[in-house]
Amino acid sequence: MKNADMPQEMQDDAIELAQQAIDKFRLEKEMAAFIKAEFDKRHYPSWQVVVGSNFGSYVTHETNRFIYFYIAHIAFMLYKTGI
């Protein structure tokens, strides 16, 4: 876990979905699309999802709606915007 501003149950959900995405998809953009669709369904829109191994970021997010973590060498960043 790199950084989280999110309830533990939601963090667990993010990590579980990321693992499912790794198991189901090869491309990072497919992983991101899968996680976004599931998070939007489970935790209401609008979630933004970034998946990759080399990126920088500077984002604004809703309170308690941000997580950034790694599984192996793949980074996952999820955050909710007020759109």
mmCIF file of the N, C-alpha and C atoms, coordinates in Angstrom:
data_MODEL
# 
_entry.id   MODEL 
# 
loop_
_atom_site.group_PDB 
_atom_site.id 
_atom_site.type_symbol 
_atom_site.label_atom_id 
_atom_site.label_alt_id 
_atom_site.label_comp_id 
_atom_site.label_asym_id 
_atom_site.label_entity_id 
_atom_site.label_seq_id 
_atom_site.pdbx_PDB_ins_code 
_atom_site.Cartn_x 
_atom_site.Cartn_y 
_atom_site.Cartn_z 
_atom_site.occupancy 
_atom_site.B_iso_or_equiv 
_atom_site.pdbx_formal_charge 
_atom_site.auth_seq_id 
_atom_site.auth_comp_id 
_atom_site.auth_asym_id 
_atom_site.auth_atom_id 
_atom_site.pdbx_PDB_model_num 
ATOM 1   N N  . MET A 1 1  ? 0.850   -1.177  0.000   1.00 0.00 ? 1  MET A N  1 
ATOM 2   C CA . MET A 1 1  ? 0.000   0.000   0.000   1.00 0.00 ? 1  MET A CA 1 
ATOM 3   C C  . MET A 1 1  ? 0.890   1.233   0.000   1.00 0.00 ? 1  MET A C  1 
ATOM 4   N N  . LYS A 1 2  ? 0.694   2.098   -0.970  1.00 0.00 ? 2  LYS A N  1 
ATOM 5   C CA . LYS A 1 2  ? 1.470   3.328   -1.035  1.00 0.00 ? 2  LYS A CA 1 
ATOM 6   C C  . LYS A 1 2  ? 0.779   4.451   -0.265  1.00 0.00 ? 2  LYS A C  1 
ATOM 7   N N  . ASN A 1 3  ? -0.519  4.642   -0.534  1.00 0.00 ? 3  ASN A N  1 
ATOM 8   C CA . ASN A 1 3  ? -1.255  5.728   0.105   1.00 0.00 ? 3  ASN A CA 1 
ATOM 9   C C  . ASN A 1 3  ? -2.747  5.439   -0.012  1.00 0.00 ? 3  ASN A C  1 
ATOM 10  N N  . ALA A 1 4  ? -3.480  5.746   1.054   1.00 0.00 ? 4  ALA A N  1 
ATOM 11  C CA . ALA A 1 4  ? -4.927  5.525   1.013   1.00 0.00 ? 4  ALA A CA 1 
ATOM 12  C C  . ALA A 1 4  ? -5.641  6.554   1.869   1.00 0.00 ? 4  ALA A C  1 
ATOM 13  N N  . ASP A 1 5  ? -6.696  7.089   1.312   1.00 0.00 ? 5  ASP A N  1 
ATOM 14  C CA . ASP A 1 5  ? -7.660  7.925   2.024   1.00 0.00 ? 5  ASP A CA 1 
ATOM 15  C C  . ASP A 1 5  ? -9.013  7.334   1.652   1.00 0.00 ? 5  ASP A C  1 
ATOM 16  N N  . MET A 1 6  ? -9.324  6.196   2.293   1.00 0.00 ? 6  MET A N  1 
ATOM 17  C CA . MET A 1 6  ? -10.479 5.400   1.890   1.00 0.00 ? 6  MET A CA 1 
ATOM 18  C C  . MET A 1 6  ? -10.809 4.434   3.029   1.00 0.00 ? 6  MET A C  1 
ATOM 19  N N  . PRO A 1 7  ? -12.095 4.172   3.273   1.00 0.00 ? 7  PRO A N  1 
ATOM 20  C CA . PRO A 1 7  ? -12.457 3.181   4.295   1.00 0.00 ? 7  PRO A CA 1 
ATOM 21  C C  . PRO A 1 7  ? -11.859 1.804   3.970   1.00 0.00 ? 7  PRO A C  1 
ATOM 22  N N  . GLN A 1 8  ? -11.548 1.044   5.006   1.00 0.00 ? 8  GLN A N  1 
ATOM 23  C CA . GLN A 1 8  ? -10.874 -0.242  4.831   1.00 0.00 ? 8  GLN A CA 1 
ATOM 24  C C  . GLN A 1 8  ? -11.653 -1.193  3.927   1.00 0.00 ? 8  GLN A C  1 
ATOM 25  N N  . GLU A 1 9  ? -12.967 -1.250  4.074   1.00 0.00 ? 9  GLU A N  1 
ATOM 26  C CA . GLU A 1 9  ? -13.776 -2.155  3.243   1.00 0.00 ? 9  GLU A CA 1 
ATOM 27  C C  . GLU A 1 9  ? -13.633 -1.808  1.764   1.00 0.00 ? 9  GLU A C  1 
ATOM 28  N N  . MET A 1 10 ? -13.613 -0.525  1.455   1.00 0.00 ? 10 MET A N  1 
ATOM 29  C CA . MET A 1 10 ? -13.456 -0.081  0.077   1.00 0.00 ? 10 MET A CA 1 
ATOM 30  C C  . MET A 1 10 ? -12.031 -0.376  -0.422  1.00 0.00 ? 10 MET A C  1 
ATOM 31  N N  . GLN A 1 11 ? -11.038 -0.223  0.443   1.00 0.00 ? 11 GLN A N  1 
ATOM 32  C CA . GLN A 1 11 ? -9.660  -0.572  0.079   1.00 0.00 ? 11 GLN A CA 1 
ATOM 33  C C  . GLN A 1 11 ? -9.566  -2.051  -0.285  1.00 0.00 ? 11 GLN A C  1 
ATOM 34  N N  . ASP A 1 12 ? -10.173 -2.885  0.531   1.00 0.00 ? 12 ASP A N  1 
ATOM 35  C CA . ASP A 1 12 ? -10.161 -4.328  0.272   1.00 0.00 ? 12 ASP A CA 1 
ATOM 36  C C  . ASP A 1 12 ? -10.813 -4.642  -1.066  1.00 0.00 ? 12 ASP A C  1 
ATOM 37  N N  . ASP A 1 13 ? -11.901 -3.950  -1.383  1.00 0.00 ? 13 ASP A N  1 
ATOM 38  C CA . ASP A 1 13 ? -12.603 -4.132  -2.647  1.00 0.00 ? 13 ASP A CA 1 
ATOM 39  C C  . ASP A 1 13 ? -11.697 -3.739  -3.818  1.00 0.00 ? 13 ASP A C  1 
ATOM 40  N N  . ALA A 1 14 ? -10.997 -2.626  -3.687  1.00 0.00 ? 14 ALA A N  1 
ATOM 41  C CA . ALA A 1 14 ? -10.095 -2.165  -4.746  1.00 0.00 ? 14 ALA A CA 1 
ATOM 42  C C  . ALA A 1 14 ? -8.991  -3.188  -5.013  1.00 0.00 ? 14 ALA A C  1 
ATOM 43  N N  . ILE A 1 15 ? -8.407  -3.707  -3.962  1.00 0.00 ? 15 ILE A N  1 
ATOM 44  C CA . ILE A 1 15 ? -7.325  -4.679  -4.104  1.00 0.00 ? 15 ILE A CA 1 
ATOM 45  C C  . ILE A 1 15 ? -7.842  -5.981  -4.711  1.00 0.00 ? 15 ILE A C  1 
ATOM 46  N N  . GLU A 1 16 ? -9.011  -6.417  -4.280  1.00 0.00 ? 16 GLU A N  1 
ATOM 47  C CA . GLU A 1 16 ? -9.612  -7.636  -4.843  1.00 0.00 ? 16 GLU A CA 1 
ATOM 48  C C  . GLU A 1 16 ? -9.904  -7.463  -6.332  1.00 0.00 ? 16 GLU A C  1 
ATOM 49  N N  . LEU A 1 17 ? -10.474 -6.323  -6.716  1.00 0.00 ? 17 LEU A N  1 
ATOM 50  C CA . LEU A 1 17 ? -10.772 -6.076  -8.129  1.00 0.00 ? 17 LEU A CA 1 
ATOM 51  C C  . LEU A 1 17 ? -9.499  -5.972  -8.959  1.00 0.00 ? 17 LEU A C  1 
ATOM 52  N N  . ALA A 1 18 ? -8.464  -5.377  -8.401  1.00 0.00 ? 18 ALA A N  1 
ATOM 53  C CA . ALA A 1 18 ? -7.191  -5.284  -9.117  1.00 0.00 ? 18 ALA A CA 1 
ATOM 54  C C  . ALA A 1 18 ? -6.627  -6.678  -9.381  1.00 0.00 ? 18 ALA A C  1 
ATOM 55  N N  . GLN A 1 19 ? -6.708  -7.550  -8.408  1.00 0.00 ? 19 GLN A N  1 
ATOM 56  C CA . GLN A 1 19 ? -6.217  -8.914  -8.601  1.00 0.00 ? 19 GLN A CA 1 
ATOM 57  C C  . GLN A 1 19 ? -7.037  -9.639  -9.662  1.00 0.00 ? 19 GLN A C  1 
ATOM 58  N N  . GLN A 1 20 ? -8.359  -9.456  -9.644  1.00 0.00 ? 20 GLN A N  1 
ATOM 59  C CA . GLN A 1 20 ? -9.208  -10.051 -10.682 1.00 0.00 ? 20 GLN A CA 1 
ATOM 60  C C  . GLN A 1 20 ? -8.820  -9.521  -12.059 1.00 0.00 ? 20 GLN A C  1 
ATOM 61  N N  . ALA A 1 21 ? -8.555  -8.220  -12.141 1.00 0.00 ? 21 ALA A N  1 
ATOM 62  C CA . ALA A 1 21 ? -8.182  -7.610  -13.420 1.00 0.00 ? 21 ALA A CA 1 
ATOM 63  C C  . ALA A 1 21 ? -6.874  -8.200  -13.949 1.00 0.00 ? 21 ALA A C  1 
ATOM 64  N N  . ILE A 1 22 ? -5.905  -8.387  -13.071 1.00 0.00 ? 22 ILE A N  1 
ATOM 65  C CA . ILE A 1 22 ? -4.633  -9.000  -13.478 1.00 0.00 ? 22 ILE A CA 1 
ATOM 66  C C  . ILE A 1 22 ? -4.869  -10.409 -14.013 1.00 0.00 ? 22 ILE A C  1 
ATOM 67  N N  . ASP A 1 23 ? -5.752  -11.148 -13.358 1.00 0.00 ? 23 ASP A N  1 
ATOM 68  C CA . ASP A 1 23 ? -6.041  -12.521 -13.768 1.00 0.00 ? 23 ASP A CA 1 
ATOM 69  C C  . ASP A 1 23 ? -6.800  -12.595 -15.091 1.00 0.00 ? 23 ASP A C  1 
ATOM 70  N N  . LYS A 1 24 ? -7.656  -11.592 -15.377 1.00 0.00 ? 24 LYS A N  1 
ATOM 71  C CA . LYS A 1 24 ? -8.536  -11.639 -16.549 1.00 0.00 ? 24 LYS A CA 1 
ATOM 72  C C  . LYS A 1 24 ? -7.973  -10.964 -17.791 1.00 0.00 ? 24 LYS A C  1 
ATOM 73  N N  . PHE A 1 25 ? -7.128  -9.949  -17.614 1.00 0.00 ? 25 PHE A N  1 
ATOM 74  C CA . PHE A 1 25 ? -6.718  -9.118  -18.741 1.00 0.00 ? 25 PHE A CA 1 
ATOM 75  C C  . PHE A 1 25 ? -5.203  -9.020  -18.850 1.00 0.00 ? 25 PHE A C  1 
ATOM 76  N N  . ARG A 1 26 ? -4.763  -8.735  -20.067 1.00 0.00 ? 26 ARG A N  1 
ATOM 77  C CA . ARG A 1 26 ? -3.340  -8.586  -20.326 1.00 0.00 ? 26 ARG A CA 1 
ATOM 78  C C  . ARG A 1 26 ? -2.951  -7.114  -20.419 1.00 0.00 ? 26 ARG A C  1 
ATOM 79  N N  . LEU A 1 27 ? -3.815  -6.308  -21.005 1.00 0.00 ? 27 LEU A N  1 
ATOM 80  C CA . LEU A 1 27 ? -3.512  -4.893  -21.212 1.00 0.00 ? 27 LEU A CA 1 
ATOM 81  C C  . LEU A 1 27 ? -3.937  -4.050  -20.014 1.00 0.00 ? 27 LEU A C  1 
ATOM 82  N N  . GLU A 1 28 ? -3.099  -3.084  -19.673 1.00 0.00 ? 28 GLU A N  1 
ATOM 83  C CA . GLU A 1 28 ? -3.386  -2.221  -18.530 1.00 0.00 ? 28 GLU A CA 1 
ATOM 84  C C  . GLU A 1 28 ? -4.668  -1.419  -18.720 1.00 0.00 ? 28 GLU A C  1 
ATOM 85  N N  . LYS A 1 29 ? -4.942  -0.965  -19.958 1.00 0.00 ? 29 LYS A N  1 
ATOM 86  C CA . LYS A 1 29 ? -6.162  -0.186  -20.182 1.00 0.00 ? 29 LYS A CA 1 
ATOM 87  C C  . LYS A 1 29 ? -7.411  -1.047  -19.992 1.00 0.00 ? 29 LYS A C  1 
ATOM 88  N N  . GLU A 1 30 ? -7.319  -2.344  -20.298 1.00 0.00 ? 30 GLU A N  1 
ATOM 89  C CA . GLU A 1 30 ? -8.439  -3.252  -20.045 1.00 0.00 ? 30 GLU A CA 1 
ATOM 90  C C  . GLU A 1 30 ? -8.640  -3.450  -18.547 1.00 0.00 ? 30 GLU A C  1 
ATOM 91  N N  . MET A 1 31 ? -7.545  -3.553  -17.812 1.00 0.00 ? 31 MET A N  1 
ATOM 92  C CA . MET A 1 31 ? -7.631  -3.670  -16.352 1.00 0.00 ? 31 MET A CA 1 
ATOM 93  C C  . MET A 1 31 ? -8.303  -2.435  -15.767 1.00 0.00 ? 31 MET A C  1 
ATOM 94  N N  . ALA A 1 32 ? -7.870  -1.260  -16.210 1.00 0.00 ? 32 ALA A N  1 
ATOM 95  C CA . ALA A 1 32 ? -8.427  -0.006  -15.703 1.00 0.00 ? 32 ALA A CA 1 
ATOM 96  C C  . ALA A 1 32 ? -9.918  0.100   -16.013 1.00 0.00 ? 32 ALA A C  1 
ATOM 97  N N  . ALA A 1 33 ? -10.312 -0.258  -17.224 1.00 0.00 ? 33 ALA A N  1 
ATOM 98  C CA . ALA A 1 33 ? -11.724 -0.184  -17.614 1.00 0.00 ? 33 ALA A CA 1 
ATOM 99  C C  . ALA A 1 33 ? -12.577 -1.122  -16.758 1.00 0.00 ? 33 ALA A C  1 
ATOM 100 N N  . PHE A 1 34 ? -12.088 -2.328  -16.523 1.00 0.00 ? 34 PHE A N  1 
ATOM 101 C CA . PHE A 1 34 ? -12.802 -3.299  -15.694 1.00 0.00 ? 34 PHE A CA 1 
ATOM 102 C C  . PHE A 1 34 ? -12.978 -2.777  -14.272 1.00 0.00 ? 34 PHE A C  1 
ATOM 103 N N  . ILE A 1 35 ? -11.898 -2.293  -13.674 1.00 0.00 ? 35 ILE A N  1 
ATOM 104 C CA . ILE A 1 35 ? -11.967 -1.798  -12.298 1.00 0.00 ? 35 ILE A CA 1 
ATOM 105 C C  . ILE A 1 35 ? -12.896 -0.599  -12.209 1.00 0.00 ? 35 ILE A C  1 
ATOM 106 N N  . LYS A 1 36 ? -12.808 0.329   -13.156 1.00 0.00 ? 36 LYS A N  1 
ATOM 107 C CA . LYS A 1 36 ? -13.676 1.510   -13.145 1.00 0.00 ? 36 LYS A CA 1 
ATOM 108 C C  . LYS A 1 36 ? -15.145 1.119   -13.223 1.00 0.00 ? 36 LYS A C  1 
ATOM 109 N N  . ALA A 1 37 ? -15.476 0.225   -14.141 1.00 0.00 ? 37 ALA A N  1 
ATOM 110 C CA . ALA A 1 37 ? -16.873 -0.198  -14.294 1.00 0.00 ? 37 ALA A CA 1 
ATOM 111 C C  . ALA A 1 37 ? -17.396 -0.815  -12.997 1.00 0.00 ? 37 ALA A C  1 
ATOM 112 N N  . GLU A 1 38 ? -16.605 -1.672  -12.378 1.00 0.00 ? 38 GLU A N  1 
ATOM 113 C CA . GLU A 1 38 ? -17.029 -2.317  -11.133 1.00 0.00 ? 38 GLU A CA 1 
ATOM 114 C C  . GLU A 1 38 ? -17.124 -1.321  -9.979  1.00 0.00 ? 38 GLU A C  1 
ATOM 115 N N  . PHE A 1 39 ? -16.155 -0.409  -9.880  1.00 0.00 ? 39 PHE A N  1 
ATOM 116 C CA . PHE A 1 39 ? -16.189 0.565   -8.785  1.00 0.00 ? 39 PHE A CA 1 
ATOM 117 C C  . PHE A 1 39 ? -17.350 1.538   -8.963  1.00 0.00 ? 39 PHE A C  1 
ATOM 118 N N  . ASP A 1 40 ? -17.627 1.937   -10.201 1.00 0.00 ? 40 ASP A N  1 
ATOM 119 C CA . ASP A 1 40 ? -18.786 2.806   -10.453 1.00 0.00 ? 40 ASP A CA 1 
ATOM 120 C C  . ASP A 1 40 ? -20.081 2.111   -10.046 1.00 0.00 ? 40 ASP A C  1 
ATOM 121 N N  . LYS A 1 41 ? -20.190 0.813   -10.311 1.00 0.00 ? 41 LYS A N  1 
ATOM 122 C CA . LYS A 1 41 ? -21.388 0.055   -9.923  1.00 0.00 ? 41 LYS A CA 1 
ATOM 123 C C  . LYS A 1 41 ? -21.507 -0.089  -8.412  1.00 0.00 ? 41 LYS A C  1 
ATOM 124 N N  . ARG A 1 42 ? -20.406 -0.437  -7.784  1.00 0.00 ? 42 ARG A N  1 
ATOM 125 C CA . ARG A 1 42 ? -20.433 -0.748  -6.353  1.00 0.00 ? 42 ARG A CA 1 
ATOM 126 C C  . ARG A 1 42 ? -20.395 0.485   -5.446  1.00 0.00 ? 42 ARG A C  1 
ATOM 127 N N  . HIS A 1 43 ? -19.737 1.548   -5.922  1.00 0.00 ? 43 HIS A N  1 
ATOM 128 C CA . HIS A 1 43 ? -19.493 2.706   -5.056  1.00 0.00 ? 43 HIS A CA 1 
ATOM 129 C C  . HIS A 1 43 ? -19.924 4.025   -5.695  1.00 0.00 ? 43 HIS A C  1 
ATOM 130 N N  . TYR A 1 44 ? -20.786 3.949   -6.704  1.00 0.00 ? 44 TYR A N  1 
ATOM 131 C CA . TYR A 1 44 ? -21.370 5.113   -7.367  1.00 0.00 ? 44 TYR A CA 1 
ATOM 132 C C  . TYR A 1 44 ? -20.326 5.929   -8.129  1.00 0.00 ? 44 TYR A C  1 
ATOM 133 N N  . PRO A 1 45 ? -20.691 6.410   -9.325  1.00 0.00 ? 45 PRO A N  1 
ATOM 134 C CA . PRO A 1 45 ? -19.768 7.185   -10.168 1.00 0.00 ? 45 PRO A CA 1 
ATOM 135 C C  . PRO A 1 45 ? -19.392 8.524   -9.511  1.00 0.00 ? 45 PRO A C  1 
ATOM 136 N N  . SER A 1 46 ? -18.350 9.099   -9.925  1.00 0.00 ? 46 SER A N  1 
ATOM 137 C CA . SER A 1 46 ? -17.489 8.863   -11.062 1.00 0.00 ? 46 SER A CA 1 
ATOM 138 C C  . SER A 1 46 ? -16.073 8.572   -10.570 1.00 0.00 ? 46 SER A C  1 
ATOM 139 N N  . TRP A 1 47 ? -15.637 7.344   -10.749 1.00 0.00 ? 47 TRP A N  1 
ATOM 140 C CA . TRP A 1 47 ? -14.300 6.918   -10.351 1.00 0.00 ? 47 TRP A CA 1 
ATOM 141 C C  . TRP A 1 47 ? -13.349 7.040   -11.527 1.00 0.00 ? 47 TRP A C  1 
ATOM 142 N N  . GLN A 1 48 ? -12.124 7.384   -11.228 1.00 0.00 ? 48 GLN A N  1 
ATOM 143 C CA . GLN A 1 48 ? -11.048 7.424   -12.212 1.00 0.00 ? 48 GLN A CA 1 
ATOM 144 C C  . GLN A 1 48 ? -10.050 6.345   -11.800 1.00 0.00 ? 48 GLN A C  1 
ATOM 145 N N  . VAL A 1 49 ? -9.528  5.626   -12.781 1.00 0.00 ? 49 VAL A N  1 
ATOM 146 C CA . VAL A 1 49 ? -8.615  4.518   -12.492 1.00 0.00 ? 49 VAL A CA 1 
ATOM 147 C C  . VAL A 1 49 ? -7.399  4.617   -13.408 1.00 0.00 ? 49 VAL A C  1 
ATOM 148 N N  . VAL A 1 50 ? -6.222  4.525   -12.810 1.00 0.00 ? 50 VAL A N  1 
ATOM 149 C CA . VAL A 1 50 ? -4.967  4.515   -13.555 1.00 0.00 ? 50 VAL A CA 1 
ATOM 150 C C  . VAL A 1 50 ? -4.241  3.224   -13.196 1.00 0.00 ? 50 VAL A C  1 
ATOM 151 N N  . VAL A 1 51 ? -3.785  2.513   -14.228 1.00 0.00 ? 51 VAL A N  1 
ATOM 152 C CA . VAL A 1 51 ? -3.050  1.264   -14.030 1.00 0.00 ? 51 VAL A CA 1 
ATOM 153 C C  . VAL A 1 51 ? -1.781  1.331   -14.870 1.00 0.00 ? 51 VAL A C  1 
ATOM 154 N N  . GLY A 1 52 ? -0.658  0.994   -14.274 1.00 0.00 ? 52 GLY A N  1 
ATOM 155 C CA . GLY A 1 52 ? 0.579   0.996   -15.049 1.00 0.00 ? 52 GLY A CA 1 
ATOM 156 C C  . GLY A 1 52 ? 1.792   0.758   -14.186 1.00 0.00 ? 52 GLY A C  1 
ATOM 157 N N  . SER A 1 53 ? 2.944   0.826   -14.832 1.00 0.00 ? 53 SER A N  1 
ATOM 158 C CA . SER A 1 53 ? 4.188   0.593   -14.103 1.00 0.00 ? 53 SER A CA 1 
ATOM 159 C C  . SER A 1 53 ? 5.091   1.817   -14.078 1.00 0.00 ? 53 SER A C  1 
ATOM 160 N N  . ASN A 1 54 ? 4.707   2.877   -14.787 1.00 0.00 ? 54 ASN A N  1 
ATOM 161 C CA . ASN A 1 54 ? 5.548   4.068   -14.820 1.00 0.00 ? 54 ASN A CA 1 
ATOM 162 C C  . ASN A 1 54 ? 4.694   5.287   -15.140 1.00 0.00 ? 54 ASN A C  1 
ATOM 163 N N  . PHE A 1 55 ? 4.213   5.965   -14.113 1.00 0.00 ? 55 PHE A N  1 
ATOM 164 C CA . PHE A 1 55 ? 3.446   7.186   -14.335 1.00 0.00 ? 55 PHE A CA 1 
ATOM 165 C C  . PHE A 1 55 ? 3.576   8.108   -13.134 1.00 0.00 ? 55 PHE A C  1 
ATOM 166 N N  . GLY A 1 56 ? 3.406   9.383   -13.390 1.00 0.00 ? 56 GLY A N  1 
ATOM 167 C CA . GLY A 1 56 ? 3.343   10.379  -12.327 1.00 0.00 ? 56 GLY A CA 1 
ATOM 168 C C  . GLY A 1 56 ? 1.916   10.872  -12.239 1.00 0.00 ? 56 GLY A C  1 
ATOM 169 N N  . SER A 1 57 ? 1.559   11.444  -11.109 1.00 0.00 ? 57 SER A N  1 
ATOM 170 C CA . SER A 1 57 ? 0.192   11.949  -10.975 1.00 0.00 ? 57 SER A CA 1 
ATOM 171 C C  . SER A 1 57 ? 0.134   13.078  -9.964  1.00 0.00 ? 57 SER A C  1 
ATOM 172 N N  . TYR A 1 58 ? -0.867  13.897  -10.137 1.00 0.00 ? 58 TYR A N  1 
ATOM 173 C CA . TYR A 1 58 ? -1.192  14.952  -9.183  1.00 0.00 ? 58 TYR A CA 1 
ATOM 174 C C  . TYR A 1 58 ? -2.683  15.178  -9.348  1.00 0.00 ? 58 TYR A C  1 
ATOM 175 N N  . VAL A 1 59 ? -3.491  14.656  -8.438  1.00 0.00 ? 59 VAL A N  1 
ATOM 176 C CA . VAL A 1 59 ? -4.938  14.659  -8.621  1.00 0.00 ? 59 VAL A CA 1 
ATOM 177 C C  . VAL A 1 59 ? -5.643  15.277  -7.421  1.00 0.00 ? 59 VAL A C  1 
ATOM 178 N N  . THR A 1 60 ? -6.855  15.735  -7.678  1.00 0.00 ? 60 THR A N  1 
ATOM 179 C CA . THR A 1 60 ? -7.761  16.180  -6.626  1.00 0.00 ? 60 THR A CA 1 
ATOM 180 C C  . THR A 1 60 ? -8.869  15.145  -6.536  1.00 0.00 ? 60 THR A C  1 
ATOM 181 N N  . HIS A 1 61 ? -9.208  14.745  -5.306  1.00 0.00 ? 61 HIS A N  1 
ATOM 182 C CA . HIS A 1 61 ? -10.220 13.706  -5.132  1.00 0.00 ? 61 HIS A CA 1 
ATOM 183 C C  . HIS A 1 61 ? -11.140 14.067  -3.984  1.00 0.00 ? 61 HIS A C  1 
ATOM 184 N N  . GLU A 1 62 ? -12.276 13.412  -3.960  1.00 0.00 ? 62 GLU A N  1 
ATOM 185 C CA . GLU A 1 62 ? -13.194 13.575  -2.839  1.00 0.00 ? 62 GLU A CA 1 
ATOM 186 C C  . GLU A 1 62 ? -12.561 12.985  -1.577  1.00 0.00 ? 62 GLU A C  1 
ATOM 187 N N  . THR A 1 63 ? -12.927 13.523  -0.434  1.00 0.00 ? 63 THR A N  1 
ATOM 188 C CA . THR A 1 63 ? -12.443 13.012  0.845   1.00 0.00 ? 63 THR A CA 1 
ATOM 189 C C  . THR A 1 63 ? -12.834 11.546  1.005   1.00 0.00 ? 63 THR A C  1 
ATOM 190 N N  . ASN A 1 64 ? -11.915 10.740  1.490   1.00 0.00 ? 64 ASN A N  1 
ATOM 191 C CA . ASN A 1 64 ? -12.126 9.301   1.703   1.00 0.00 ? 64 ASN A CA 1 
ATOM 192 C C  . ASN A 1 64 ? -12.351 8.519   0.415   1.00 0.00 ? 64 ASN A C  1 
ATOM 193 N N  . ARG A 1 65 ? -11.834 9.020   -0.692  1.00 0.00 ? 65 ARG A N  1 
ATOM 194 C CA . ARG A 1 65 ? -12.059 8.362   -1.977  1.00 0.00 ? 65 ARG A CA 1 
ATOM 195 C C  . ARG A 1 65 ? -10.793 8.317   -2.824  1.00 0.00 ? 65 ARG A C  1 
ATOM 196 N N  . PHE A 1 66 ? -9.702  7.809   -2.238  1.00 0.00 ? 66 PHE A N  1 
ATOM 197 C CA . PHE A 1 66 ? -8.429  7.709   -2.956  1.00 0.00 ? 66 PHE A CA 1 
ATOM 198 C C  . PHE A 1 66 ? -7.644  6.510   -2.441  1.00 0.00 ? 66 PHE A C  1 
ATOM 199 N N  . ILE A 1 67 ? -7.036  5.780   -3.377  1.00 0.00 ? 67 ILE A N  1 
ATOM 200 C CA . ILE A 1 67 ? -6.118  4.700   -3.004  1.00 0.00 ? 67 ILE A CA 1 
ATOM 201 C C  . ILE A 1 67 ? -5.073  4.546   -4.103  1.00 0.00 ? 67 ILE A C  1 
ATOM 202 N N  . TYR A 1 68 ? -3.854  4.248   -3.674  1.00 0.00 ? 68 TYR A N  1 
ATOM 203 C CA . TYR A 1 68 ? -2.731  4.025   -4.579  1.00 0.00 ? 68 TYR A CA 1 
ATOM 204 C C  . TYR A 1 68 ? -1.928  2.860   -4.011  1.00 0.00 ? 68 TYR A C  1 
ATOM 205 N N  . PHE A 1 69 ? -1.823  1.782   -4.788  1.00 0.00 ? 69 PHE A N  1 
ATOM 206 C CA . PHE A 1 69 ? -1.145  0.582   -4.295  1.00 0.00 ? 69 PHE A CA 1 
ATOM 207 C C  . PHE A 1 69 ? -0.528  -0.187  -5.451  1.00 0.00 ? 69 PHE A C  1 
ATOM 208 N N  . TYR A 1 70 ? 0.327   -1.117  -5.110  1.00 0.00 ? 70 TYR A N  1 
ATOM 209 C CA . TYR A 1 70 ? 0.971   -1.999  -6.077  1.00 0.00 ? 70 TYR A CA 1 
ATOM 210 C C  . TYR A 1 70 ? 0.568   -3.440  -5.816  1.00 0.00 ? 70 TYR A C  1 
ATOM 211 N N  . ILE A 1 71 ? 0.438   -4.193  -6.900  1.00 0.00 ? 71 ILE A N  1 
ATOM 212 C CA . ILE A 1 71 ? 0.413   -5.650  -6.853  1.00 0.00 ? 71 ILE A CA 1 
ATOM 213 C C  . ILE A 1 71 ? 1.536   -6.073  -7.789  1.00 0.00 ? 71 ILE A C  1 
ATOM 214 N N  . ALA A 1 72 ? 2.536   -6.727  -7.232  1.00 0.00 ? 72 ALA A N  1 
ATOM 215 C CA . ALA A 1 72 ? 3.773   -7.042  -7.962  1.00 0.00 ? 72 ALA A CA 1 
ATOM 216 C C  . ALA A 1 72 ? 4.355   -5.728  -8.481  1.00 0.00 ? 72 ALA A C  1 
ATOM 217 N N  . HIS A 1 73 ? 4.579   -5.619  -9.782  1.00 0.00 ? 73 HIS A N  1 
ATOM 218 C CA . HIS A 1 73 ? 5.176   -4.410  -10.358 1.00 0.00 ? 73 HIS A CA 1 
ATOM 219 C C  . HIS A 1 73 ? 4.142   -3.457  -10.956 1.00 0.00 ? 73 HIS A C  1 
ATOM 220 N N  . ILE A 1 74 ? 2.863   -3.766  -10.806 1.00 0.00 ? 74 ILE A N  1 
ATOM 221 C CA . ILE A 1 74 ? 1.803   -2.949  -11.409 1.00 0.00 ? 74 ILE A CA 1 
ATOM 222 C C  . ILE A 1 74 ? 1.192   -2.030  -10.356 1.00 0.00 ? 74 ILE A C  1 
ATOM 223 N N  . ALA A 1 75 ? 1.148   -0.742  -10.677 1.00 0.00 ? 75 ALA A N  1 
ATOM 224 C CA . ALA A 1 75 ? 0.552   0.249   -9.777  1.00 0.00 ? 75 ALA A CA 1 
ATOM 225 C C  . ALA A 1 75 ? -0.914  0.467   -10.145 1.00 0.00 ? 75 ALA A C  1 
ATOM 226 N N  . PHE A 1 76 ? -1.727  0.696   -9.118  1.00 0.00 ? 76 PHE A N  1 
ATOM 227 C CA . PHE A 1 76 ? -3.149  0.972   -9.283  1.00 0.00 ? 76 PHE A CA 1 
ATOM 228 C C  . PHE A 1 76 ? -3.480  2.231   -8.492  1.00 0.00 ? 76 PHE A C  1 
ATOM 229 N N  . MET A 1 77 ? -4.123  3.172   -9.146  1.00 0.00 ? 77 MET A N  1 
ATOM 230 C CA . MET A 1 77 ? -4.578  4.379   -8.464  1.00 0.00 ? 77 MET A CA 1 
ATOM 231 C C  . MET A 1 77 ? -6.056  4.578   -8.797  1.00 0.00 ? 77 MET A C  1 
ATOM 232 N N  . LEU A 1 78 ? -6.876  4.640   -7.770  1.00 0.00 ? 78 LEU A N  1 
ATOM 233 C CA . LEU A 1 78 ? -8.307  4.876   -7.927  1.00 0.00 ? 78 LEU A CA 1 
ATOM 234 C C  . LEU A 1 78 ? -8.665  6.104   -7.115  1.00 0.00 ? 78 LEU A C  1 
ATOM 235 N N  . TYR A 1 79 ? -9.468  6.971   -7.708  1.00 0.00 ? 79 TYR A N  1 
ATOM 236 C CA . TYR A 1 79 ? -9.951  8.127   -6.972  1.00 0.00 ? 79 TYR A CA 1 
ATOM 237 C C  . TYR A 1 79 ? -11.289 8.563   -7.541  1.00 0.00 ? 79 TYR A C  1 
ATOM 238 N N  . LYS A 1 80 ? -12.084 9.163   -6.699  1.00 0.00 ? 80 LYS A N  1 
ATOM 239 C CA . LYS A 1 80 ? -13.411 9.605   -7.104  1.00 0.00 ? 80 LYS A CA 1 
ATOM 240 C C  . LYS A 1 80 ? -13.412 11.113  -7.263  1.00 0.00 ? 80 LYS A C  1 
ATOM 241 N N  . THR A 1 81 ? -14.014 11.533  -8.363  1.00 0.00 ? 81 THR A N  1 
ATOM 242 C CA . THR A 1 81 ? -14.152 12.955  -8.637  1.00 0.00 ? 81 THR A CA 1 
ATOM 243 C C  . THR A 1 81 ? -15.596 13.374  -8.423  1.00 0.00 ? 81 THR A C  1 
ATOM 244 N N  . GLY A 1 82 ? -15.803 14.631  -8.256  1.00 0.00 ? 82 GLY A N  1 
ATOM 245 C CA . GLY A 1 82 ? -17.142 15.143  -7.993  1.00 0.00 ? 82 GLY A CA 1 
ATOM 246 C C  . GLY A 1 82 ? -17.938 15.476  -9.234  1.00 0.00 ? 82 GLY A C  1 
ATOM 247 N N  . ILE A 1 83 ? -17.616 14.846  -10.350 1.00 0.00 ? 83 ILE A N  1 
ATOM 248 C CA . ILE A 1 83 ? -18.321 15.124  -11.608 1.00 0.00 ? 83 ILE A CA 1 
ATOM 249 C C  . ILE A 1 83 ? -19.736 14.595  -11.534 1.00 0.00 ? 83 ILE A C  1 
# 
